[in-house]
Amino acid sequence: MTASLRKFASCLLVICCTCSTILQAQPVSAVAPGTAVTAQQAAKQIIELIAAADSAMGKTQYELAAARLTDAYNLLELANDEKLERNVLNSLATLYYNNNQLQLAGQYYRKLISLDEKSGDLQALSVSYFNLGHVVASQKQFDAAQKLFQQAQVLSHKLNDKSGEAYANKALGVNAQALGDMPLAQSLLMKAEQQFVDLRDDKQRAAVLRNLADVTLLLQQPKQAIVYYQQAIPLLLDAGLNSAVIRCYRGLSQAYEQINEYITALKMQRTYSNLLQAELEQISNESSQRMREELDLRHYMDSNTKLERLSASQQGLLEQRAHMLQLQMWVLILVLALAVSLGYMLWRGTRTARILHSLATTDELTGAFNRRAIMEAGRQEWLRAKRYVQPVTCLTFDVDHFKSINDTYGHATGDVVLKALTATIADMMRQTDTLGRIGGEEFLLVAGNTDLLQAQSLAERIRLQVAALAISELGDRRVTISIGLAGYQQNLSFEQTVQLADKALYHAKRSGRNRSSVYHSGIGQVPVVTGEQPQLKLVEAGGN
């Protein structure tokens, strides 16, 4: 009975997702291929494409947004409209900033600044300086960012733009904090906080209070820092649980500890730990949802491309699609009616199975697969690769000097490091990848349908992203990992390949750590060294 219910639930999910995707997908109007496009038509298409890209960015569908904006950019020469050109450049820069492609974002913001200067639009120029400042700050170029924020502040003051001046002071304060000038950071943030009070902008005031509390705590003023944290938390909670609220409780714990109120400090630390765990679970859920949305998006883009190639029969296809939508709506109504009658049985039959399966396959600390589950998943992937003659690669990860972290900062901090490492790797995994914890600080990632060259690129991206992690409990110390890789060989079992990956991992550690190494059957372990990757960083609201 349970197996039948599961099969029914799977069919229901497929039908619902299919209908939802068809109902939501609306193609952007376009001129038929081979037709001469006038400037007016090009301008209209650009406006529609920008709107479609903004909608896609709001849903974090960056691939679709990039495709729309690229089409808009290619039409700019036909439209010959400077205002539209600035809008497209601004949207492209925003897209690449949100997608952490900082070098491209900086290029488009600099082009936008040139156009703003040429047009004499000081308001737009102030905003462009401000946005470019955040891109540069995200690249750790804080001195250059300070100059850009100052230029934005001067222009806002000249234009009597109170909101722009408040944002500029906030950015200058956060940037001064990054430069280590805490007195200057405190002065600027206090000024920004008062400006946001005058503007009645509680959201930005809350963000400033949180940063101001951090700076005040670093200046050894714990009692004043407590006041700032307590003022910030209610305002931040208006937007729901977020990382800024969590950092406030971490700061409160440190502040109470500095004034020797250890019981209160412990309560704040427990609250911080509970909220951090909740955030990690939320991140994991959002990552899974994003992977599903990206898969749906690829199917949609393929369908949309075919529609554009067959534009001559577009009207007939649209009429047929409308008819199919009516049929699908009736099917959906019937299926949902049936689902209501069977829902209770499905819930009761699957709830216990989900709980038992989770306990049997999940590592309690990190939420990744445990050793038994990842080894079983790896064997299945191995059999699939052998059957369909597909590549598959094993990557073993080990935290460098993890014993030193435990000995120096305590096992609780070591647990935080392992959770952060798992969350970072999970964010970068593809749908064909499987991650599990196979030892104390050792992890195994099975990359399905992935050859060694692709796996090397993935390993380097993961290694650089982990090296860029900032974990507050470690202070200035950075976490690094060593990675070993071994690919599928027909004469070897999955367990033997994992052993080869371990050998490559040990080679990486012997070679100096913080690197990846590939096992080569003829040569031995060959270290892989790639160029630096651009670092990814936070959004405008900023923080530590």
C-alpha positions as CSV (number, residue, x, y, z in Angstrom):
1,M,0.0,0.0,0.0
2,T,2.8,2.4,0.9
3,A,4.6,1.7,-2.4
4,S,1.4,2.5,-4.4
5,L,0.9,5.7,-2.5
6,R,4.5,6.8,-3.2
7,K,4.0,6.1,-6.9
8,F,0.8,8.1,-6.9
9,A,2.5,11.0,-5.1
10,S,5.3,11.0,-7.6
11,C,2.8,11.1,-10.5
12,L,0.9,13.9,-8.8
13,L,4.0,16.0,-8.3
14,V,5.0,15.6,-12.0
15,I,1.6,16.6,-13.2
16,C,1.4,19.6,-10.9
17,C,4.9,20.9,-11.8
18,T,4.1,20.5,-15.5
19,C,0.9,22.4,-15.3
20,S,2.4,25.1,-13.1
21,T,5.4,25.6,-15.5
22,I,3.1,25.8,-18.6
23,L,0.7,28.3,-16.8
24,Q,3.6,30.6,-15.7
25,A,5.7,30.5,-18.9
26,Q,4.9,33.6,-21.0
27,P,7.2,34.2,-24.0
28,V,8.5,37.8,-24.7
29,S,7.1,39.2,-27.9
30,A,9.5,39.4,-30.7
31,V,9.6,40.4,-34.4
32,A,9.6,37.4,-36.8
33,P,13.0,36.4,-38.1
34,G,13.9,38.0,-41.4
35,T,11.7,41.1,-40.8
36,A,13.5,44.5,-40.7
37,V,13.4,45.9,-37.2
38,T,12.8,49.7,-36.8
39,A,14.2,51.8,-34.0
40,Q,10.8,52.0,-32.4
41,Q,10.3,48.2,-32.5
42,A,13.8,47.6,-31.1
43,A,13.1,50.0,-28.2
44,K,9.9,48.2,-27.4
45,Q,11.6,44.9,-27.4
46,I,14.4,46.1,-25.2
47,I,11.8,47.4,-22.6
48,E,10.0,44.0,-22.6
49,L,13.3,42.1,-22.3
50,I,14.5,44.3,-19.4
51,A,11.1,43.7,-17.6
52,A,11.4,39.9,-18.2
53,A,15.0,39.9,-16.9
54,D,14.0,41.8,-13.8
55,S,11.3,39.3,-13.1
56,A,13.7,36.4,-13.6
57,M,16.3,38.0,-11.3
58,G,13.6,38.3,-8.6
59,K,13.2,34.6,-8.8
60,T,17.0,34.0,-8.9
61,Q,16.7,32.6,-12.4
62,Y,20.0,34.2,-13.4
63,E,20.5,32.1,-16.5
64,L,17.1,33.3,-18.0
65,A,17.8,36.9,-17.0
66,A,21.2,36.8,-18.7
67,A,19.7,35.5,-21.9
68,R,17.1,38.3,-21.9
69,L,19.6,41.0,-21.2
70,T,22.0,39.8,-23.8
71,D,19.2,40.0,-26.4
72,A,18.4,43.5,-25.2
73,Y,22.1,44.5,-25.4
74,N,22.3,43.3,-29.0
75,L,19.3,45.5,-29.9
76,L,20.8,48.7,-28.5
77,E,22.5,49.7,-31.7
78,L,19.2,49.5,-33.6
79,A,17.3,51.5,-30.9
80,N,19.9,54.2,-30.6
81,D,18.5,55.4,-27.3
82,E,21.0,56.5,-24.6
83,K,18.5,56.1,-21.7
84,L,17.7,52.5,-22.7
85,E,21.4,51.8,-23.0
86,R,21.9,53.0,-19.4
87,N,19.0,50.9,-18.2
88,V,20.4,47.7,-20.0
89,L,23.9,48.3,-18.6
90,N,22.5,48.9,-15.1
91,S,20.5,45.7,-15.3
92,L,23.5,43.7,-16.6
93,A,25.7,45.0,-13.8
94,T,23.1,44.2,-11.2
95,L,22.7,40.7,-12.6
96,Y,26.4,39.9,-12.5
97,Y,26.8,41.4,-9.0
98,N,23.9,39.3,-7.6
99,N,25.4,36.3,-9.3
100,N,28.8,37.0,-7.8
101,Q,30.5,37.6,-11.2
102,L,32.2,40.7,-9.8
103,Q,34.6,41.4,-12.6
104,L,31.8,41.6,-15.2
105,A,29.7,43.7,-12.8
106,G,32.5,46.2,-12.4
107,Q,33.0,46.4,-16.2
108,Y,29.4,47.3,-16.8
109,Y,29.2,49.8,-13.9
110,R,32.3,51.6,-15.3
111,K,30.6,51.8,-18.7
112,L,27.5,53.2,-17.0
113,I,29.6,55.8,-15.1
114,S,31.0,57.0,-18.4
115,L,27.5,57.5,-19.8
116,D,26.3,59.2,-16.6
117,E,29.2,61.6,-16.8
118,K,28.5,62.3,-20.4
119,S,24.8,62.9,-19.8
120,G,25.4,65.2,-16.8
121,D,22.9,63.2,-14.7
122,L,24.4,63.6,-11.2
123,Q,21.8,61.6,-9.5
124,A,22.4,58.6,-11.7
125,L,26.2,59.1,-11.4
126,S,25.9,59.1,-7.6
127,V,24.1,55.8,-7.7
128,S,26.6,54.3,-10.1
129,Y,29.6,55.3,-7.9
130,F,27.8,53.8,-4.9
131,N,27.1,50.5,-6.7
132,L,30.6,50.2,-8.1
133,G,31.9,50.8,-4.6
134,H,30.1,47.7,-3.4
135,V,31.5,45.7,-6.2
136,V,35.0,46.8,-5.5
137,A,34.5,46.2,-1.7
138,S,33.4,42.7,-2.5
139,Q,36.7,42.2,-4.2
140,K,38.5,43.3,-1.0
141,Q,39.7,46.5,-2.6
142,F,38.6,48.6,0.4
143,D,40.8,51.7,-0.3
144,A,39.3,52.0,-3.8
145,A,35.9,51.4,-2.5
146,Q,36.3,54.2,0.1
147,K,37.0,56.7,-2.7
148,L,33.9,55.6,-4.7
149,F,31.7,55.9,-1.6
150,Q,33.1,59.3,-0.9
151,Q,32.3,60.4,-4.4
152,A,28.7,59.2,-4.0
153,Q,28.5,61.0,-0.7
154,V,29.7,64.3,-2.1
155,L,27.2,64.1,-5.0
156,S,24.3,63.2,-2.7
157,H,25.2,66.1,-0.4
158,K,25.4,68.5,-3.4
159,L,22.0,67.3,-4.6
160,N,20.5,67.5,-1.1
161,D,19.7,63.8,-1.5
162,K,19.2,62.8,2.2
163,S,18.6,59.1,1.5
164,G,21.6,58.8,-0.8
165,E,23.8,60.6,1.8
166,A,22.6,58.2,4.5
167,Y,23.4,55.2,2.3
168,A,26.8,56.6,1.5
169,N,27.6,57.2,5.2
170,K,26.6,53.6,6.0
171,A,28.7,52.2,3.2
172,L,31.7,54.4,4.3
173,G,31.3,53.2,7.9
174,V,31.2,49.5,7.0
175,N,34.2,50.0,4.6
176,A,36.1,51.8,7.4
177,Q,35.4,48.8,9.6
178,A,36.9,46.5,7.0
179,L,39.9,48.8,6.8
180,G,40.3,48.5,10.6
181,D,39.6,52.2,11.4
182,M,37.1,51.5,14.1
183,P,36.8,55.1,15.5
184,L,36.0,56.4,12.0
185,A,33.6,53.5,11.3
186,Q,31.8,54.3,14.6
187,S,31.5,58.0,13.8
188,L,30.1,57.4,10.3
189,L,27.7,54.7,11.4
190,M,26.3,56.9,14.2
191,K,25.7,59.7,11.6
192,A,24.0,57.2,9.2
193,E,21.8,55.8,12.0
194,Q,20.5,59.3,12.8
195,Q,19.9,60.0,9.2
196,F,17.9,56.8,8.8
197,V,15.9,57.8,11.9
198,D,15.1,61.1,10.3
199,L,14.1,59.3,7.1
200,R,12.0,56.8,9.1
201,D,13.7,53.9,7.4
202,D,13.7,51.3,10.0
203,K,15.1,48.6,7.8
204,Q,18.3,50.4,7.0
205,R,18.5,51.8,10.6
206,A,18.4,48.2,11.9
207,A,21.3,47.2,9.6
208,V,23.3,50.2,10.7
209,L,22.6,49.5,14.4
210,R,23.9,45.9,13.9
211,N,27.1,47.1,12.3
212,L,27.5,49.9,14.9
213,A,27.2,47.4,17.7
214,D,29.9,45.2,16.1
215,V,32.2,48.2,15.8
216,T,31.5,49.4,19.4
217,L,32.2,46.0,20.7
218,L,35.6,46.0,18.9
219,L,36.3,49.4,20.6
220,Q,35.9,47.6,24.0
221,Q,32.6,49.4,24.8
222,P,30.4,46.3,25.6
223,K,27.6,48.0,27.5
224,Q,26.9,50.5,24.6
225,A,27.2,47.6,22.1
226,I,24.5,45.7,24.1
227,V,22.2,48.7,23.7
228,Y,22.7,48.8,20.0
229,Y,22.2,45.1,19.6
230,Q,18.9,45.2,21.6
231,Q,17.7,48.1,19.5
232,A,18.5,46.3,16.2
233,I,17.0,42.9,16.9
234,P,13.3,43.9,17.0
235,L,13.7,45.9,13.8
236,L,15.6,43.1,12.1
237,L,13.0,40.5,13.1
238,D,10.3,42.5,11.1
239,A,11.9,40.8,8.0
240,G,11.9,37.4,9.6
241,L,14.8,35.2,10.7
242,N,18.0,36.3,8.9
243,S,21.8,36.2,9.3
244,A,21.9,39.8,10.7
245,V,19.7,38.7,13.7
246,I,21.9,35.7,14.3
247,R,25.0,37.8,14.3
248,C,23.3,40.1,16.9
249,Y,23.0,37.3,19.3
250,R,26.6,36.2,18.7
251,G,27.6,39.8,19.5
252,L,25.4,40.0,22.6
253,S,27.1,36.8,23.9
254,Q,30.5,38.3,23.5
255,A,29.5,41.6,25.0
256,Y,27.9,40.0,28.1
257,E,31.0,37.9,28.5
258,Q,33.2,41.1,28.4
259,I,31.2,42.5,31.4
260,N,31.4,39.2,33.2
261,E,27.7,38.3,33.0
262,Y,28.5,34.8,32.0
263,I,25.0,33.3,32.5
264,T,23.4,35.8,30.2
265,A,26.3,35.3,27.8
266,L,25.6,31.6,27.8
267,K,21.9,32.2,27.1
268,M,22.8,34.4,24.1
269,Q,25.3,31.9,22.8
270,R,22.6,29.1,23.0
271,T,20.1,31.3,21.2
272,Y,22.8,32.1,18.5
273,S,23.6,28.3,18.1
274,N,19.9,27.4,17.7
275,L,19.3,30.2,15.2
276,L,22.4,29.3,13.2
277,Q,21.2,25.7,13.0
278,A,17.8,26.9,11.7
279,E,19.5,29.1,9.1
280,L,21.7,26.2,7.9
281,E,18.5,24.1,7.5
282,Q,16.9,27.0,5.6
283,I,19.9,27.3,3.3
284,S,19.8,23.6,2.6
285,N,16.1,23.7,1.7
286,E,16.6,26.8,-0.5
287,S,19.5,25.2,-2.2
288,S,17.4,22.1,-3.1
289,Q,14.5,24.3,-4.3
290,R,16.9,26.4,-6.4
291,M,18.2,23.2,-8.1
292,R,14.7,22.1,-8.9
293,E,13.9,25.6,-10.3
294,E,17.0,25.6,-12.5
295,L,16.0,22.2,-13.9
296,D,12.5,23.5,-14.7
297,L,14.1,26.6,-16.2
298,R,16.3,24.6,-18.6
299,H,13.2,22.7,-19.8
300,Y,11.4,26.0,-20.3
301,M,14.3,27.7,-22.2
302,D,14.5,24.7,-24.5
303,S,10.8,24.9,-25.3
304,N,11.0,28.6,-25.8
305,T,13.9,28.3,-28.2
306,K,11.9,25.9,-30.3
307,L,8.9,28.2,-30.3
308,E,11.1,31.1,-31.6
309,R,12.5,29.0,-34.4
310,L,9.0,28.1,-35.5
311,S,7.6,31.7,-35.3
312,A,5.8,31.3,-38.6
313,S,3.3,28.9,-37.0
314,Q,3.3,30.7,-33.7
315,Q,-0.4,31.7,-33.7
316,G,-1.5,28.1,-34.3
317,L,0.8,26.8,-31.5
318,L,-0.6,29.4,-29.1
319,E,-4.2,28.3,-29.9
320,Q,-3.2,24.7,-29.4
321,R,-1.5,25.6,-26.2
322,A,-4.6,27.4,-24.9
323,H,-6.7,24.3,-25.6
324,M,-4.1,22.1,-23.9
325,L,-4.1,24.4,-20.9
326,Q,-7.9,24.0,-20.5
327,L,-7.5,20.2,-20.6
328,Q,-4.6,20.3,-18.1
329,M,-6.6,22.5,-15.8
330,W,-9.4,20.0,-15.7
331,V,-6.9,17.1,-15.2
332,L,-5.3,19.1,-12.4
333,I,-8.7,19.7,-10.7
334,L,-9.5,16.0,-10.9
335,V,-6.1,15.0,-9.6
336,L,-6.2,17.4,-6.7
337,A,-9.7,16.1,-5.8
338,L,-8.4,12.6,-5.7
339,A,-5.3,13.8,-3.8
340,V,-7.5,15.3,-1.0
341,S,-9.2,11.9,-0.5
342,L,-5.9,10.0,-0.4
343,G,-3.8,12.7,1.4
344,Y,-4.3,11.4,4.9
345,M,-3.4,7.9,4.0
346,L,-0.3,9.1,2.2
347,W,0.8,11.3,5.1
348,R,0.3,8.5,7.7
349,G,2.1,5.9,5.5
350,T,5.1,8.0,4.6
351,R,5.8,10.1,7.7
352,T,7.3,7.2,9.7
353,A,9.3,6.0,6.6
354,R,10.8,9.5,6.1
355,I,11.9,9.8,9.7
356,L,13.5,6.3,9.8
357,H,15.2,6.9,6.4
358,S,16.6,10.2,7.6
359,L,17.9,8.8,10.8
360,A,19.5,5.9,8.9
361,T,21.2,7.9,6.2
362,T,22.0,11.4,7.6
363,D,25.0,12.6,9.6
364,E,23.5,14.3,12.7
365,L,26.0,17.1,12.9
366,T,26.3,18.3,9.2
367,G,23.0,17.1,7.6
368,A,25.0,15.3,4.8
369,F,24.8,11.6,4.1
370,N,26.6,9.4,6.7
371,R,29.3,7.0,5.8
372,R,27.0,4.0,5.1
373,A,24.6,6.1,3.0
374,I,27.3,7.8,0.9
375,M,29.0,4.5,0.2
376,E,25.8,2.9,-0.9
377,A,25.0,5.9,-3.1
378,G,28.5,5.7,-4.5
379,R,28.1,2.0,-5.4
380,Q,24.9,2.7,-7.2
381,E,26.5,5.5,-9.2
382,W,29.4,3.2,-10.0
383,L,27.0,0.5,-11.3
384,R,25.2,3.1,-13.4
385,A,28.4,4.4,-14.8
386,K,29.5,0.9,-15.7
387,R,26.2,0.0,-17.3
388,Y,25.9,3.2,-19.4
389,V,29.6,3.8,-20.0
390,Q,29.6,7.2,-18.3
391,P,32.3,9.0,-16.4
392,V,32.2,9.3,-12.6
393,T,34.7,10.8,-10.2
394,C,35.3,10.5,-6.4
395,L,36.5,13.6,-4.5
396,T,37.7,13.2,-0.9
397,F,38.0,16.3,1.3
398,D,39.9,16.8,4.5
399,V,40.0,19.9,6.7
400,D,43.7,21.0,7.1
401,H,45.0,21.2,10.7
402,F,41.5,20.3,12.1
403,K,43.0,18.9,15.3
404,S,44.7,22.3,15.8
405,I,41.3,24.0,15.4
406,N,39.7,21.7,18.0
407,D,42.7,22.1,20.4
408,T,42.8,25.8,20.1
409,Y,39.2,26.9,19.8
410,G,37.3,23.9,21.2
411,H,35.2,21.1,19.7
412,A,32.1,23.4,19.5
413,T,34.0,25.6,17.1
414,G,35.2,22.6,15.2
415,D,31.5,21.6,14.8
416,V,30.7,25.1,13.5
417,V,33.6,24.7,10.9
418,L,32.2,21.3,9.7
419,K,28.7,22.7,9.4
420,A,29.9,25.8,7.4
421,L,32.1,23.5,5.2
422,T,29.1,21.3,4.4
423,A,26.8,24.2,3.7
424,T,29.4,25.7,1.3
425,I,30.0,22.5,-0.6
426,A,26.2,21.8,-0.8
427,D,25.6,25.2,-2.3
428,M,28.1,24.4,-5.1
429,M,27.0,20.8,-5.9
430,R,25.2,19.9,-9.0
431,Q,22.1,17.6,-9.2
432,T,24.3,14.7,-10.2
433,D,26.6,15.1,-7.1
434,T,26.2,13.3,-3.7
435,L,28.0,14.4,-0.5
436,G,28.6,12.4,2.6
437,R,30.7,12.6,5.8
438,I,32.9,9.5,6.1
439,G,35.1,10.4,9.0
440,G,35.7,13.1,11.7
441,E,36.7,15.9,9.3
442,E,36.7,13.9,6.1
443,F,34.0,14.1,3.4
444,L,33.4,12.2,0.2
445,L,31.7,13.7,-2.9
446,V,30.6,11.4,-5.7
447,A,30.3,13.4,-8.9
448,G,28.1,11.5,-11.4
449,N,28.5,11.9,-15.2
450,T,31.7,13.9,-14.5
451,D,35.1,13.2,-15.9
452,L,38.4,14.1,-14.2
453,L,38.8,17.4,-16.0
454,Q,35.4,18.6,-14.9
455,A,35.9,17.3,-11.4
456,Q,39.2,19.2,-11.2
457,S,37.4,22.4,-12.0
458,L,34.7,21.6,-9.4
459,A,37.3,20.8,-6.8
460,E,39.2,24.0,-7.3
461,R,36.0,26.1,-7.1
462,I,35.1,24.3,-3.8
463,R,38.6,24.8,-2.4
464,L,38.7,28.5,-3.2
465,Q,35.2,29.1,-1.8
466,V,36.1,27.3,1.5
467,A,39.3,29.3,1.7
468,A,37.2,32.5,1.4
469,L,34.9,31.5,4.3
470,A,34.9,34.0,7.3
471,I,34.0,32.1,10.5
472,S,33.7,34.5,13.4
473,E,34.7,31.9,16.0
474,L,38.1,31.6,14.3
475,G,38.9,35.3,14.2
476,D,41.3,36.0,11.4
477,R,42.2,32.3,10.9
478,R,40.9,30.8,7.6
479,V,39.8,27.3,7.0
480,T,41.4,25.4,4.1
481,I,40.9,21.9,2.7
482,S,42.9,19.4,0.8
483,I,41.1,17.4,-2.0
484,G,42.0,14.1,-3.6
485,L,40.4,12.9,-6.9
486,A,40.2,9.5,-8.6
487,G,38.1,8.6,-11.7
488,Y,36.2,5.6,-12.8
489,Q,38.2,2.6,-14.1
490,Q,36.4,-0.4,-15.4
491,N,38.6,-2.9,-13.6
492,L,38.2,-1.2,-10.1
493,S,35.4,-1.3,-7.6
494,F,33.9,1.8,-6.0
495,E,35.7,1.1,-2.7
496,Q,39.1,0.8,-4.5
497,T,38.5,4.1,-6.3
498,V,37.8,5.8,-3.0
499,Q,41.1,4.4,-1.7
500,L,42.9,5.9,-4.7
501,A,41.2,9.3,-4.0
502,D,42.5,9.0,-0.4
503,K,46.0,8.4,-1.7
504,A,45.7,11.6,-3.8
505,L,44.4,13.4,-0.8
506,Y,47.4,12.3,1.3
507,H,49.6,13.5,-1.6
508,A,47.9,16.9,-1.5
509,K,48.6,17.2,2.2
510,R,52.2,16.1,1.9
511,S,52.6,18.8,-0.9
512,G,51.6,21.6,1.4
513,R,47.9,21.3,2.0
514,N,45.2,23.8,0.6
515,R,45.3,22.1,-2.8
516,S,43.8,19.4,-4.9
517,S,45.5,16.3,-6.3
518,V,44.5,13.8,-8.9
519,Y,45.5,10.1,-8.8
520,H,47.1,9.0,-12.0
521,S,47.6,5.2,-12.5
522,G,50.8,5.6,-14.5
523,I,52.6,8.5,-12.7
524,G,51.2,8.5,-9.2
525,Q,49.7,11.5,-7.6
526,V,49.8,14.6,-9.7
527,P,48.9,17.9,-8.0
528,V,46.5,20.1,-9.8
529,V,47.1,23.9,-9.5
530,T,44.8,26.4,-11.2
531,G,44.7,30.1,-11.4
532,E,42.9,32.2,-8.8
533,Q,39.1,32.4,-9.0
534,P,37.2,35.7,-8.3
535,Q,36.0,35.8,-4.7
536,L,32.2,36.1,-4.0
537,K,30.9,38.5,-1.4
538,L,27.8,40.0,0.2
539,V,25.2,42.4,-1.0
540,E,24.9,46.1,-0.3
541,A,23.5,45.8,3.2
542,G,26.9,44.3,4.1
543,G,28.4,43.1,7.3
544,N,31.3,41.2,8.6
